[in-house]
Amino acid sequence: MQVKELARAGSEMVRITVDTPAAAAAVPYIREQLDKMDVLVPLIGDFHYNGHTLLNDYPECAKALSKYRINPGNVGKGAKRDPQFAQMIEAACKYDKPIRIGVNWGSLDQDLLASIMDSNAALANPKTAQEVMIEALIQSALQSAEKAVELGMNPDQILLS
């Protein structure tokens, strides 16, 4: 089992992709097997696009994970984004799980980026494209954390990266 090998090699936590019903259904079994082997490494659930559904439909998965990784650009698009993000935060609150809000270039919230680009274009001295991207990454993480707190998440259980 790769998680066991990673833990034995010194990993303090292991992030696993939870992107399908089969993956979500497997998480409690993985946790159980690790516990039987006395491998107590925390499992971090890395969700993309359907985490809100998987956490709701597979509560044993939601319970077995130590933390949820949420990427604001992969939660949902347009009108779906906020309700789907809220469902993930509700699960984290329900099961008392911390969250990691992770942002990166490849999955940046495109609506936020477009808004910042539009504002930048109107400036007398616009920022460079790189500066705009960095600003979008920062704003994405901060806005998501703020929204999580508004939804009931304890600020001490939010990690930004």
N, C-alpha and C positions, 0 to 999 in steps of 0.2 A: 504494500500500500504506500503510495507516494507521500501521503501526509505523514505517515510514521517515519519514513526515511528523512523527510525534511525536518521533522521535530528532533530526531536523533542527531542530525547534522548541526543542530543549533537554532533552527527557526523558532522564534518566540511566538509566532502566530502564522497561520496559513490561510491565504485567500483562495476561495474556491468559487468557480463560476456556477451560478444558479440561474440557468436561462431557459429551462424546459420543465414541464411537469415531471419527467423522469428524474431530472437532476434534483428537483425539490423533494421528491419522494425518497431519494437516496440519502439525503443529508442526515436524517435521524439514525439510519442504519450505520452510516460512516461514523457518526459521533459515538454510537453504542460500541462499535468494534474498537475504536480508538480507546475508549474508556476501559474496555476489557483488557487491552494491552498496556494499560497504565500510561497512555499517551494523552496527556491533558492539555495539549496545545489548543488554544482558541481557534475556532473556525470562523472566518470572516466571509459572509455571503456577498458575492459580487453580482449585482443585478443589472440587467440591461433591458429596457423597454417594457418588460412584463413582470417586474418585481412586485408591483402592487397586487397583481392577480395571484402570483405564486405564494406570497406571504399570507394572503387571505385563504386560498384554497388548500394550503398545506401548513396548517398551524404547527404541526410537529417539526417541520423545517424551521419555522419562525422561532420556535422555542430552542431548538438544538444549536442554532448559530449563536456565536458570542457577540457578533457585531454585524451590522448591515452596511455595505458600501453603496452609496447612492451617488450617481453621476448626474448632475442636473441636465446635461444635454441628452441623456438617455432615458429620462423618465417618461417623456411623452411630448408630443408636439401640439402647439396651438392650445385650443380649449381643453385638451385632455391633460396637459402637463400638470396644472395645479391640483386637480382632483386625484390624479395618480400619485403625485408626490405626497399629498395628504394621506392617502391610504398607507403608504410606506411608513410615514411618521406615526400614524395611528398604531400600526403593528409594533413599531419600536417602543412606543409608550406602553402598549398593552403588555408586552413581554419584558419590559424594562431592559431594553437592549440599546447600547450606544450606537451611534451612526458615524460613518466617515463620509463626508461630502468631498468627493474627489473630482477635480476639474482637470482637463487637459485639452490640448489643441484639437484632437480628433473628435471629440464629442462635446464641443462647446455649444451652449444654448444659442442656436442660430437667430432666434428672435431678439435676444439681448444683444448679440453682436451687431445685428443690423441696426438696432436702435442707437447703439454707441457710435457706429460708423456714420449714421445720418447726422447725429449731433456734431461729430468731429468735422464732417464736411462743411458745416455751417460756420466753423470757427475762422477767424481772420488768419490765425497761424495753426493750421491743423497738425495734429500729432502724426507720427509715422505709423505705418501699418502695424509694425511690431508693437509700438506703444499702445495702439488701440486694442490689439489682441491681448496684451497683458492686462489692460484695464478691464476687458471683458471677462477674463478668467477670474480676476479678483472680485468683480461685481457679482459674477455668477455664484461663487462660493459664499460671499457675504450675504447676498439676498436669500440664498437657499437656507443658510443657517438662521437668518432672521425669521423666515417663514416657518421653519421647524419649531422655533421657540414660540411663535404665535399659535402654533397648532398644539402646544402643550409639551414639547420636548424640553427636558432639562438642559440648560446650556452646558453643564458639566459633562454631558453625554454626547457632545458634538465635537468631532475632530474635523478640521479643514486641511485639505492637502491638494 
